[in-house]
């Protein structure tokens, strides 16, 4: 059954198959200009990394634990406030043009405001069971932060689809660099509390939203746009349980750790997880940056070819990232947290979460194929099942293994999600193995073995040298990807010109 408001020729990009880019040109774009958008998204990660050592020392473990839990609430609510419309904005921009996408921005803002109001009114009902006590302070501000973030996500999605790098970078920098600076300033000027930390982020996020709305020239919805809005919601709403499932996979363990082991354990796990989840965070951002290009290619054989090529390229890049991050994790842990956090006790936790990125990468490849074909319900089912498995494994393993149990549950749940996503895409090229996958498997083994390396002075020097070697490995793999596909792009372009 076709979705209302979705082009019936949903496997074709606007203009027909002959307007689609070939694999070489698509890959050149993915690892070329699209990388610039990733840089601005990645600044959020860099700024968080730079701010974390200051935040952990200014806040202390208990307040940092409250901040981590409030941040988890924000991540849930931003999904509910967004209703998957940021992805719909990008697909509608490719299928129906910029005017339809700008009208969906209006719908996104209206939905975000309504959802924020509902979360605020019901706050006293859910804040207590989640361990926050009264609905006030950091958790109350996190609700407003989530609503404004959802609106900003839709705006950034449109700016990316329009390929407006300057506007995208301005909004992105304000909600990342600006947010971190405002948060740290609030800790110094107001008070060293989780509430002050959230205040800084909220102020920066509201400014980013205002700037983005001014750039997009949003169009108001009309009665004639009812089918447009309905189609976007039918497409986007199944992504809500899918995104919530992703949240459960990535953040619900903090609530379960808090209930079982207390706020200090949450702080310790949060520091390790924030380092270890960097590859998955970058992959998630990269997926958002890449979606317009995959929507343009379509869901046919050309789309499968691009998805397969991009997956194999990511596998090649992922191996040095996993090994490099685990080998330097003791250095990062010492920078990010004081000795009271027990940095060396977090090495295995960090490594287990890092290698979860392998399953996450494979799952995203299948997800892109399903999104291009507007099969969002399949994505929701896989995320829901994996998230339930994650919660059950956390309840079982945290009392037995402590915070390591939460890391193991995360790795197992991502593997379950990957297997479920392969079911509706079995037989497609990207569901099979590859040389890149073998390289990633070797990277997983090496990453886990780095835990055995010493952490004394000599050990730290050795780890630093190995980390630099992994950086060179990554650079060589990236150059290989660029050169291999730029050659095929040129040959494809020459063939196209010869047939005109």
TORMIPA-201929 format. One record per residue (C-alpha): residue number from 1; residue in one letter; x, y, z. Coordinates in nm, 3 decimals. Example, Ala and Ser with C-alpha at 12.3 -4.5 7.8 and 13.67 -1.06 7.14 Angstrom:
// residues 2
{1; "A"; {1.230; -0.450; 0.780}}
{2; "S"; {1.367; -0.106; 0.714}}
// end
This chain:
// residues 500
{1; "X"; {0.000; 0.000; 0.000}}
{2; "X"; {0.138; 0.341; -0.096}}
{3; "X"; {0.173; 0.606; 0.167}}
{4; "X"; {-0.052; 0.911; 0.125}}
{5; "X"; {0.145; 1.204; 0.003}}
{6; "X"; {0.435; 0.984; -0.119}}
{7; "X"; {0.514; 0.969; -0.490}}
{8; "X"; {0.394; 0.634; -0.629}}
{9; "X"; {0.726; 0.608; -0.818}}
{10; "X"; {0.904; 0.600; -0.487}}
{11; "X"; {1.191; 0.385; -0.622}}
{12; "X"; {1.285; 0.662; -0.864}}
{13; "X"; {1.450; 0.993; -0.788}}
{14; "X"; {1.290; 1.306; -0.935}}
{15; "X"; {1.360; 1.314; -1.304}}
{16; "X"; {1.364; 0.937; -1.355}}
{17; "X"; {1.633; 0.674; -1.350}}
{18; "X"; {1.844; 0.846; -1.609}}
{19; "X"; {1.899; 1.139; -1.369}}
{20; "X"; {2.042; 0.921; -1.092}}
{21; "X"; {2.411; 0.943; -1.018}}
{22; "X"; {2.618; 0.629; -1.076}}
{23; "X"; {2.790; 0.450; -0.789}}
{24; "X"; {3.122; 0.626; -0.844}}
{25; "X"; {2.981; 0.979; -0.843}}
{26; "X"; {2.753; 0.900; -0.548}}
{27; "X"; {3.045; 0.763; -0.345}}
{28; "X"; {3.258; 1.063; -0.438}}
{29; "X"; {2.983; 1.285; -0.301}}
{30; "X"; {2.937; 1.076; 0.014}}
{31; "X"; {3.306; 1.088; 0.101}}
{32; "X"; {3.364; 1.432; -0.051}}
{33; "X"; {3.135; 1.730; -0.003}}
{34; "X"; {2.911; 1.542; 0.240}}
{35; "X"; {3.212; 1.509; 0.469}}
{36; "X"; {3.203; 1.886; 0.521}}
{37; "X"; {2.858; 1.855; 0.681}}
{38; "X"; {2.991; 1.578; 0.901}}
{39; "X"; {3.272; 1.805; 1.019}}
{40; "X"; {3.024; 2.055; 1.162}}
{41; "X"; {2.820; 1.780; 1.325}}
{42; "X"; {3.141; 1.631; 1.461}}
{43; "X"; {3.226; 1.960; 1.627}}
{44; "X"; {2.950; 1.877; 1.874}}
{45; "X"; {3.140; 1.562; 1.968}}
{46; "X"; {3.471; 1.749; 1.992}}
{47; "X"; {3.325; 2.024; 2.208}}
{48; "X"; {3.160; 1.769; 2.436}}
{49; "X"; {3.494; 1.591; 2.467}}
{50; "X"; {3.672; 1.915; 2.554}}
{51; "X"; {3.403; 2.024; 2.799}}
{52; "X"; {3.371; 1.690; 2.980}}
{53; "X"; {3.695; 1.716; 3.184}}
{54; "X"; {3.586; 2.059; 3.310}}
{55; "X"; {3.228; 1.949; 3.371}}
{56; "X"; {3.322; 1.637; 3.569}}
{57; "X"; {3.549; 1.842; 3.793}}
{58; "X"; {3.311; 2.135; 3.841}}
{59; "X"; {3.004; 1.919; 3.897}}
{60; "X"; {3.148; 1.621; 4.082}}
{61; "X"; {3.023; 1.265; 4.042}}
{62; "X"; {2.670; 1.303; 4.197}}
{63; "X"; {2.576; 1.618; 4.002}}
{64; "X"; {2.733; 1.476; 3.684}}
{65; "X"; {2.515; 1.169; 3.737}}
{66; "X"; {2.205; 1.392; 3.761}}
{67; "X"; {2.313; 1.570; 3.442}}
{68; "X"; {2.362; 1.237; 3.262}}
{69; "X"; {2.015; 1.119; 3.364}}
{70; "X"; {1.856; 1.452; 3.262}}
{71; "X"; {2.037; 1.430; 2.930}}
{72; "X"; {1.891; 1.083; 2.881}}
{73; "X"; {1.541; 1.223; 2.940}}
{74; "X"; {1.610; 1.490; 2.681}}
{75; "X"; {1.711; 1.225; 2.428}}
{76; "X"; {1.381; 1.044; 2.477}}
{77; "X"; {1.170; 1.358; 2.454}}
{78; "X"; {1.347; 1.495; 2.147}}
{79; "X"; {1.237; 1.181; 1.963}}
{80; "X"; {0.877; 1.220; 2.079}}
{81; "X"; {0.876; 1.590; 1.993}}
{82; "X"; {1.022; 1.525; 1.649}}
{83; "X"; {0.785; 1.244; 1.539}}
{84; "X"; {1.036; 1.143; 1.272}}
{85; "X"; {0.952; 1.452; 1.069}}
{86; "X"; {1.316; 1.556; 1.023}}
{87; "X"; {1.362; 1.248; 0.803}}
{88; "X"; {1.032; 1.315; 0.627}}
{89; "X"; {1.152; 1.668; 0.546}}
{90; "X"; {1.449; 1.525; 0.357}}
{91; "X"; {1.249; 1.263; 0.168}}
{92; "X"; {0.974; 1.509; 0.075}}
{93; "X"; {1.236; 1.757; -0.044}}
{94; "X"; {1.365; 1.496; -0.290}}
{95; "X"; {1.022; 1.364; -0.394}}
{96; "X"; {0.811; 1.682; -0.394}}
{97; "X"; {1.047; 1.978; -0.389}}
{98; "X"; {1.152; 2.255; -0.147}}
{99; "X"; {0.808; 2.412; -0.104}}
{100; "X"; {0.661; 2.090; 0.040}}
{101; "X"; {0.965; 2.051; 0.266}}
{102; "X"; {0.929; 2.407; 0.401}}
{103; "X"; {0.565; 2.339; 0.485}}
{104; "X"; {0.675; 2.031; 0.677}}
{105; "X"; {0.900; 2.256; 0.885}}
{106; "X"; {0.584; 2.433; 1.005}}
{107; "X"; {0.432; 2.097; 1.091}}
{108; "X"; {0.750; 1.995; 1.275}}
{109; "X"; {0.750; 2.310; 1.490}}
{110; "X"; {0.380; 2.275; 1.573}}
{111; "X"; {0.421; 1.910; 1.672}}
{112; "X"; {0.729; 1.992; 1.882}}
{113; "X"; {0.545; 2.267; 2.071}}
{114; "X"; {0.245; 2.042; 2.141}}
{115; "X"; {0.462; 1.751; 2.256}}
{116; "X"; {0.673; 1.977; 2.480}}
{117; "X"; {0.362; 2.118; 2.645}}
{118; "X"; {0.229; 1.765; 2.708}}
{119; "X"; {0.559; 1.648; 2.857}}
{120; "X"; {0.572; 1.956; 3.080}}
{121; "X"; {0.216; 1.911; 3.209}}
{122; "X"; {0.272; 1.542; 3.286}}
{123; "X"; {0.622; 1.595; 3.433}}
{124; "X"; {0.515; 1.546; 3.798}}
{125; "X"; {0.377; 1.202; 3.702}}
{126; "X"; {0.692; 1.055; 3.543}}
{127; "X"; {0.981; 1.239; 3.712}}
{128; "X"; {0.943; 1.051; 4.042}}
{129; "X"; {0.942; 0.696; 3.899}}
{130; "X"; {1.253; 0.783; 3.694}}
{131; "X"; {1.441; 0.869; 4.012}}
{132; "X"; {1.439; 1.251; 3.989}}
{133; "X"; {1.201; 1.313; 4.274}}
{134; "X"; {1.011; 1.639; 4.218}}
{135; "X"; {0.966; 1.775; 3.867}}
{136; "X"; {1.206; 2.064; 3.888}}
{137; "X"; {1.562; 2.169; 3.820}}
{138; "X"; {1.759; 1.993; 3.546}}
{139; "X"; {1.486; 1.755; 3.437}}
{140; "X"; {1.230; 2.035; 3.395}}
{141; "X"; {1.468; 2.237; 3.179}}
{142; "X"; {1.554; 1.923; 2.981}}
{143; "X"; {1.193; 1.913; 2.858}}
{144; "X"; {1.224; 2.260; 2.703}}
{145; "X"; {1.568; 2.170; 2.567}}
{146; "X"; {1.419; 1.864; 2.394}}
{147; "X"; {1.139; 2.060; 2.225}}
{148; "X"; {1.371; 2.325; 2.084}}
{149; "X"; {1.618; 2.055; 1.972}}
{150; "X"; {1.345; 1.875; 1.778}}
{151; "X"; {1.259; 2.192; 1.587}}
{152; "X"; {1.625; 2.258; 1.516}}
{153; "X"; {1.673; 1.903; 1.384}}
{154; "X"; {1.401; 1.957; 1.123}}
{155; "X"; {1.556; 2.289; 1.019}}
{156; "X"; {1.901; 2.134; 0.985}}
{157; "X"; {1.754; 1.851; 0.777}}
{158; "X"; {1.612; 2.103; 0.528}}
{159; "X"; {1.934; 2.305; 0.515}}
{160; "X"; {2.123; 1.984; 0.440}}
{161; "X"; {1.879; 1.883; 0.165}}
{162; "X"; {1.916; 2.229; 0.010}}
{163; "X"; {2.295; 2.191; 0.032}}
{164; "X"; {2.327; 2.522; 0.220}}
{165; "X"; {2.657; 2.456; 0.391}}
{166; "X"; {2.697; 2.806; 0.536}}
{167; "X"; {2.352; 2.810; 0.697}}
{168; "X"; {2.389; 2.452; 0.819}}
{169; "X"; {2.726; 2.527; 0.976}}
{170; "X"; {2.599; 2.843; 1.148}}
{171; "X"; {2.307; 2.667; 1.317}}
{172; "X"; {2.516; 2.359; 1.397}}
{173; "X"; {2.798; 2.560; 1.552}}
{174; "X"; {2.556; 2.757; 1.767}}
{175; "X"; {2.390; 2.445; 1.909}}
{176; "X"; {2.726; 2.271; 1.966}}
{177; "X"; {3.013; 2.509; 2.032}}
{178; "X"; {2.779; 2.777; 2.162}}
{179; "X"; {2.596; 2.530; 2.387}}
{180; "X"; {2.913; 2.397; 2.547}}
{181; "X"; {3.051; 2.745; 2.612}}
{182; "X"; {2.720; 2.864; 2.758}}
{183; "X"; {2.695; 2.555; 2.981}}
{184; "X"; {3.044; 2.595; 3.122}}
{185; "X"; {2.987; 2.967; 3.175}}
{186; "X"; {2.664; 2.888; 3.362}}
{187; "X"; {2.853; 2.654; 3.596}}
{188; "X"; {3.091; 2.936; 3.685}}
{189; "X"; {2.848; 3.228; 3.692}}
{190; "X"; {2.535; 3.063; 3.835}}
{191; "X"; {2.623; 2.750; 4.032}}
{192; "X"; {2.812; 2.419; 3.979}}
{193; "X"; {2.490; 2.218; 3.939}}
{194; "X"; {2.328; 2.004; 3.673}}
{195; "X"; {2.048; 2.261; 3.647}}
{196; "X"; {2.293; 2.537; 3.551}}
{197; "X"; {2.457; 2.306; 3.298}}
{198; "X"; {2.122; 2.250; 3.124}}
{199; "X"; {2.041; 2.624; 3.133}}
{200; "X"; {2.341; 2.696; 2.911}}
{201; "X"; {2.238; 2.434; 2.658}}
{202; "X"; {1.879; 2.553; 2.651}}
{203; "X"; {1.976; 2.914; 2.580}}
{204; "X"; {2.206; 2.814; 2.295}}
{205; "X"; {1.948; 2.574; 2.149}}
{206; "X"; {1.675; 2.839; 2.142}}
{207; "X"; {1.909; 3.079; 1.962}}
{208; "X"; {2.001; 2.807; 1.710}}
{209; "X"; {1.633; 2.738; 1.644}}
{210; "X"; {1.557; 3.105; 1.589}}
{211; "X"; {1.850; 3.139; 1.349}}
{212; "X"; {1.749; 2.828; 1.154}}
{213; "X"; {1.386; 2.929; 1.118}}
{214; "X"; {1.496; 3.265; 0.983}}
{215; "X"; {1.704; 3.089; 0.715}}
{216; "X"; {1.452; 2.833; 0.595}}
{217; "X"; {1.165; 3.071; 0.508}}
{218; "X"; {0.911; 2.818; 0.630}}
{219; "X"; {0.570; 2.804; 0.465}}
{220; "X"; {0.254; 2.771; 0.671}}
{221; "X"; {0.037; 2.465; 0.623}}
{222; "X"; {-0.290; 2.518; 0.432}}
{223; "X"; {-0.607; 2.307; 0.430}}
{224; "X"; {-0.493; 2.180; 0.091}}
{225; "X"; {-0.180; 2.040; 0.256}}
{226; "X"; {-0.371; 1.786; 0.465}}
{227; "X"; {-0.255; 1.493; 0.251}}
{228; "X"; {0.100; 1.626; 0.266}}
{229; "X"; {0.093; 1.636; 0.646}}
{230; "X"; {-0.078; 1.298; 0.671}}
{231; "X"; {0.174; 1.134; 0.440}}
{232; "X"; {0.467; 1.280; 0.632}}
{233; "X"; {0.325; 1.158; 0.964}}
{234; "X"; {0.253; 0.811; 0.824}}
{235; "X"; {0.615; 0.799; 0.710}}
{236; "X"; {0.765; 0.959; 1.021}}
{237; "X"; {0.565; 0.818; 1.312}}
{238; "X"; {0.699; 0.461; 1.281}}
{239; "X"; {1.042; 0.614; 1.321}}
{240; "X"; {0.946; 0.728; 1.673}}
{241; "X"; {0.950; 0.375; 1.823}}
{242; "X"; {1.257; 0.305; 1.609}}
{243; "X"; {1.440; 0.608; 1.751}}
{244; "X"; {1.316; 0.532; 2.102}}
{245; "X"; {1.447; 0.182; 2.056}}
{246; "X"; {1.781; 0.331; 1.960}}
{247; "X"; {1.768; 0.543; 2.274}}
{248; "X"; {1.695; 0.240; 2.489}}
{249; "X"; {1.991; 0.066; 2.327}}
{250; "X"; {2.216; 0.364; 2.394}}
{251; "X"; {2.093; 0.532; 2.712}}
{252; "X"; {1.829; 0.340; 2.909}}
{253; "X"; {2.105; 0.151; 3.087}}
{254; "X"; {2.176; 0.472; 3.281}}
{255; "X"; {1.832; 0.453; 3.445}}
{256; "X"; {1.880; 0.085; 3.526}}
{257; "X"; {2.229; 0.146; 3.666}}
{258; "X"; {2.094; 0.435; 3.872}}
{259; "X"; {1.821; 0.215; 4.017}}
{260; "X"; {2.058; -0.076; 4.093}}
{261; "X"; {2.395; 0.085; 4.171}}
{262; "X"; {2.331; 0.458; 4.235}}
{263; "X"; {2.424; 0.792; 4.080}}
{264; "X"; {2.801; 0.752; 4.122}}
{265; "X"; {2.797; 0.434; 3.913}}
{266; "X"; {2.594; 0.621; 3.649}}
{267; "X"; {2.864; 0.888; 3.636}}
{268; "X"; {3.140; 0.628; 3.596}}
{269; "X"; {2.952; 0.443; 3.322}}
{270; "X"; {2.858; 0.769; 3.146}}
{271; "X"; {3.222; 0.876; 3.117}}
{272; "X"; {3.324; 0.540; 2.967}}
{273; "X"; {3.020; 0.526; 2.739}}
{274; "X"; {3.064; 0.882; 2.613}}
{275; "X"; {3.413; 0.791; 2.492}}
{276; "X"; {3.322; 0.448; 2.358}}
{277; "X"; {3.008; 0.560; 2.174}}
{278; "X"; {3.193; 0.819; 1.964}}
{279; "X"; {3.205; 0.592; 1.654}}
{280; "X"; {2.831; 0.518; 1.678}}
{281; "X"; {2.753; 0.885; 1.731}}
{282; "X"; {2.954; 0.980; 1.423}}
{283; "X"; {2.788; 0.702; 1.222}}
{284; "X"; {2.444; 0.821; 1.330}}
{285; "X"; {2.526; 1.176; 1.225}}
{286; "X"; {2.678; 1.051; 0.900}}
{287; "X"; {2.357; 0.861; 0.828}}
{288; "X"; {2.156; 1.184; 0.864}}
{289; "X"; {2.401; 1.372; 0.643}}
{290; "X"; {2.391; 1.101; 0.376}}
{291; "X"; {2.014; 1.045; 0.359}}
{292; "X"; {1.936; 1.310; 0.092}}
{293; "X"; {2.185; 1.147; -0.144}}
{294; "X"; {2.037; 0.800; -0.087}}
{295; "X"; {1.686; 0.937; -0.135}}
{296; "X"; {1.799; 1.090; -0.466}}
{297; "X"; {1.952; 0.762; -0.589}}
{298; "X"; {1.638; 0.566; -0.504}}
{299; "X"; {1.561; 0.215; -0.381}}
{300; "X"; {1.634; 0.017; -0.698}}
{301; "X"; {1.951; -0.163; -0.811}}
{302; "X"; {2.145; 0.164; -0.822}}
{303; "X"; {2.050; 0.235; -0.463}}
{304; "X"; {2.155; -0.114; -0.354}}
{305; "X"; {2.490; -0.067; -0.526}}
{306; "X"; {2.555; 0.263; -0.349}}
{307; "X"; {2.447; 0.122; -0.011}}
{308; "X"; {2.677; -0.179; -0.056}}
{309; "X"; {2.974; 0.033; -0.161}}
{310; "X"; {2.925; 0.279; 0.124}}
{311; "X"; {2.888; -0.003; 0.378}}
{312; "X"; {3.211; -0.166; 0.263}}
{313; "X"; {3.389; 0.170; 0.279}}
{314; "X"; {3.267; 0.226; 0.635}}
{315; "X"; {3.386; -0.121; 0.733}}
{316; "X"; {3.735; -0.034; 0.610}}
{317; "X"; {3.734; 0.287; 0.812}}
{318; "X"; {3.578; 0.134; 1.121}}
{319; "X"; {3.860; -0.113; 1.194}}
{320; "X"; {4.130; 0.152; 1.264}}
{321; "X"; {3.877; 0.362; 1.454}}
{322; "X"; {3.785; 0.079; 1.692}}
{323; "X"; {4.145; -0.024; 1.754}}
{324; "X"; {4.270; 0.334; 1.785}}
{325; "X"; {3.997; 0.442; 2.025}}
{326; "X"; {4.038; 0.145; 2.257}}
{327; "X"; {4.417; 0.172; 2.261}}
{328; "X"; {4.410; 0.539; 2.367}}
{329; "X"; {4.106; 0.506; 2.595}}
{330; "X"; {4.319; 0.520; 2.917}}
{331; "X"; {4.457; 0.855; 2.803}}
{332; "X"; {4.108; 0.986; 2.727}}
{333; "X"; {3.969; 0.858; 3.056}}
{334; "X"; {4.240; 1.041; 3.249}}
{335; "X"; {4.161; 1.360; 3.061}}
{336; "X"; {3.785; 1.329; 3.098}}
{337; "X"; {3.755; 1.235; 3.462}}
{338; "X"; {3.946; 1.266; 3.794}}
{339; "X"; {4.109; 0.960; 3.956}}
{340; "X"; {3.803; 0.905; 4.177}}
{341; "X"; {3.623; 0.769; 3.869}}
{342; "X"; {3.857; 0.465; 3.865}}
{343; "X"; {3.972; 0.506; 3.503}}
{344; "X"; {4.154; 0.173; 3.462}}
{345; "X"; {3.849; -0.018; 3.585}}
{346; "X"; {3.655; 0.128; 3.289}}
{347; "X"; {3.884; -0.004; 3.012}}
{348; "X"; {3.693; -0.324; 2.941}}
{349; "X"; {3.360; -0.139; 2.959}}
{350; "X"; {3.490; 0.108; 2.702}}
{351; "X"; {3.620; -0.163; 2.469}}
{352; "X"; {3.295; -0.362; 2.471}}
{353; "X"; {3.090; -0.057; 2.379}}
{354; "X"; {3.339; 0.049; 2.110}}
{355; "X"; {3.315; -0.283; 1.920}}
{356; "X"; {2.934; -0.253; 1.922}}
{357; "X"; {2.987; -0.006; 1.636}}
{358; "X"; {3.038; -0.299; 1.396}}
{359; "X"; {2.680; -0.424; 1.431}}
{360; "X"; {2.557; -0.064; 1.436}}
{361; "X"; {2.726; 0.005; 1.100}}
{362; "X"; {2.571; -0.298; 0.937}}
{363; "X"; {2.228; -0.212; 1.074}}
{364; "X"; {2.243; 0.142; 0.936}}
{365; "X"; {2.308; 0.010; 0.584}}
{366; "X"; {1.986; -0.191; 0.595}}
{367; "X"; {1.805; 0.104; 0.753}}
{368; "X"; {1.900; 0.334; 0.463}}
{369; "X"; {1.758; 0.083; 0.215}}
{370; "X"; {1.430; 0.059; 0.407}}
{371; "X"; {1.401; 0.438; 0.438}}
{372; "X"; {1.455; 0.485; 0.065}}
{373; "X"; {1.168; 0.243; 0.004}}
{374; "X"; {0.950; 0.412; 0.272}}
{375; "X"; {0.935; 0.088; 0.476}}
{376; "X"; {0.968; 0.261; 0.811}}
{377; "X"; {0.755; 0.010; 1.001}}
{378; "X"; {1.019; -0.260; 0.955}}
{379; "X"; {1.274; -0.029; 1.113}}
{380; "X"; {1.042; 0.027; 1.410}}
{381; "X"; {0.989; -0.346; 1.470}}
{382; "X"; {1.361; -0.426; 1.474}}
{383; "X"; {1.438; -0.140; 1.711}}
{384; "X"; {1.153; -0.234; 1.946}}
{385; "X"; {1.259; -0.598; 1.974}}
{386; "X"; {1.626; -0.507; 2.023}}
{387; "X"; {1.542; -0.249; 2.290}}
{388; "X"; {1.333; -0.501; 2.486}}
{389; "X"; {1.623; -0.745; 2.465}}
{390; "X"; {1.855; -0.470; 2.590}}
{391; "X"; {1.641; -0.394; 2.895}}
{392; "X"; {1.604; -0.761; 2.985}}
{393; "X"; {1.977; -0.823; 2.951}}
{394; "X"; {2.054; -0.514; 3.161}}
{395; "X"; {1.820; -0.633; 3.436}}
{396; "X"; {1.995; -0.969; 3.430}}
{397; "X"; {2.360; -0.865; 3.389}}
{398; "X"; {2.395; -0.541; 3.588}}
{399; "X"; {2.342; -0.716; 3.926}}
{400; "X"; {2.594; -0.984; 3.817}}
{401; "X"; {2.866; -0.786; 3.634}}
{402; "X"; {2.800; -0.427; 3.743}}
{403; "X"; {2.840; -0.159; 3.477}}
{404; "X"; {3.024; -0.409; 3.253}}
{405; "X"; {2.693; -0.593; 3.231}}
{406; "X"; {2.534; -0.282; 3.079}}
{407; "X"; {2.811; -0.265; 2.817}}
{408; "X"; {2.768; -0.633; 2.729}}
{409; "X"; {2.391; -0.586; 2.701}}
{410; "X"; {2.446; -0.296; 2.460}}
{411; "X"; {2.671; -0.504; 2.234}}
{412; "X"; {2.431; -0.799; 2.233}}
{413; "X"; {2.127; -0.582; 2.160}}
{414; "X"; {2.290; -0.411; 1.861}}
{415; "X"; {2.373; -0.755; 1.720}}
{416; "X"; {2.007; -0.856; 1.759}}
{417; "X"; {1.892; -0.540; 1.582}}
{418; "X"; {2.130; -0.601; 1.293}}
{419; "X"; {2.001; -0.955; 1.243}}
{420; "X"; {1.639; -0.836; 1.245}}
{421; "X"; {1.711; -0.562; 0.990}}
{422; "X"; {1.868; -0.818; 0.758}}
{423; "X"; {1.545; -1.023; 0.743}}
{424; "X"; {1.347; -0.785; 0.516}}
{425; "X"; {1.659; -0.713; 0.307}}
{426; "X"; {1.795; -1.068; 0.273}}
{427; "X"; {1.922; -1.146; -0.071}}
{428; "X"; {2.019; -0.783; -0.135}}
{429; "X"; {2.391; -0.717; -0.205}}
{430; "X"; {2.449; -0.529; 0.123}}
{431; "X"; {2.323; -0.827; 0.328}}
{432; "X"; {2.624; -1.037; 0.226}}
{433; "X"; {2.978; -1.045; 0.358}}
{434; "X"; {3.275; -0.860; 0.212}}
{435; "X"; {3.648; -0.806; 0.249}}
{436; "X"; {3.568; -0.495; 0.452}}
{437; "X"; {3.366; -0.706; 0.694}}
{438; "X"; {3.663; -0.940; 0.747}}
{439; "X"; {3.879; -0.637; 0.823}}
{440; "X"; {3.625; -0.514; 1.075}}
{441; "X"; {3.612; -0.857; 1.242}}
{442; "X"; {3.990; -0.845; 1.283}}
{443; "X"; {3.953; -0.492; 1.423}}
{444; "X"; {3.710; -0.618; 1.687}}
{445; "X"; {3.960; -0.877; 1.807}}
{446; "X"; {4.245; -0.628; 1.821}}
{447; "X"; {4.032; -0.369; 1.999}}
{448; "X"; {3.943; -0.613; 2.277}}
{449; "X"; {4.305; -0.724; 2.312}}
{450; "X"; {4.423; -0.366; 2.372}}
{451; "X"; {4.268; -0.388; 2.719}}
{452; "X"; {4.565; -0.607; 2.814}}
{453; "X"; {4.820; -0.338; 2.733}}
{454; "X"; {4.981; -0.175; 3.040}}
{455; "X"; {4.872; 0.168; 3.163}}
{456; "X"; {5.192; 0.278; 3.333}}
{457; "X"; {5.424; 0.542; 3.191}}
{458; "X"; {5.582; 0.307; 2.935}}
{459; "X"; {5.242; 0.162; 2.854}}
{460; "X"; {5.094; 0.505; 2.793}}
{461; "X"; {5.378; 0.593; 2.555}}
{462; "X"; {5.323; 0.266; 2.370}}
{463; "X"; {4.949; 0.336; 2.349}}
{464; "X"; {5.014; 0.686; 2.212}}
{465; "X"; {5.239; 0.545; 1.939}}
{466; "X"; {4.983; 0.278; 1.847}}
{467; "X"; {4.711; 0.542; 1.842}}
{468; "X"; {4.910; 0.747; 1.590}}
{469; "X"; {4.963; 0.433; 1.382}}
{470; "X"; {4.587; 0.375; 1.376}}
{471; "X"; {4.539; 0.735; 1.264}}
{472; "X"; {4.772; 0.666; 0.971}}
{473; "X"; {4.584; 0.343; 0.899}}
{474; "X"; {4.257; 0.539; 0.888}}
{475; "X"; {4.405; 0.805; 0.656}}
{476; "X"; {4.536; 0.537; 0.418}}
{477; "X"; {4.196; 0.364; 0.410}}
{478; "X"; {4.019; 0.694; 0.340}}
{479; "X"; {4.259; 0.778; 0.057}}
{480; "X"; {4.203; 0.434; -0.093}}
{481; "X"; {3.825; 0.484; -0.086}}
{482; "X"; {3.849; 0.827; -0.246}}
{483; "X"; {4.086; 0.717; -0.522}}
{484; "X"; {3.898; 0.394; -0.601}}
{485; "X"; {3.561; 0.563; -0.643}}
{486; "X"; {3.680; 0.887; -0.800}}
{487; "X"; {3.818; 0.677; -1.085}}
{488; "X"; {3.486; 0.501; -1.136}}
{489; "X"; {3.304; 0.833; -1.117}}
{490; "X"; {3.518; 0.978; -1.397}}
{491; "X"; {3.467; 0.671; -1.614}}
{492; "X"; {3.094; 0.683; -1.550}}
{493; "X"; {3.082; 1.050; -1.645}}
{494; "X"; {3.278; 0.984; -1.965}}
{495; "X"; {3.045; 0.698; -2.056}}
{496; "X"; {2.743; 0.923; -1.996}}
{497; "X"; {2.885; 1.193; -2.221}}
{498; "X"; {2.963; 0.938; -2.491}}
{499; "X"; {2.605; 0.815; -2.500}}
{500; "X"; {2.444; 1.156; -2.530}}
// end
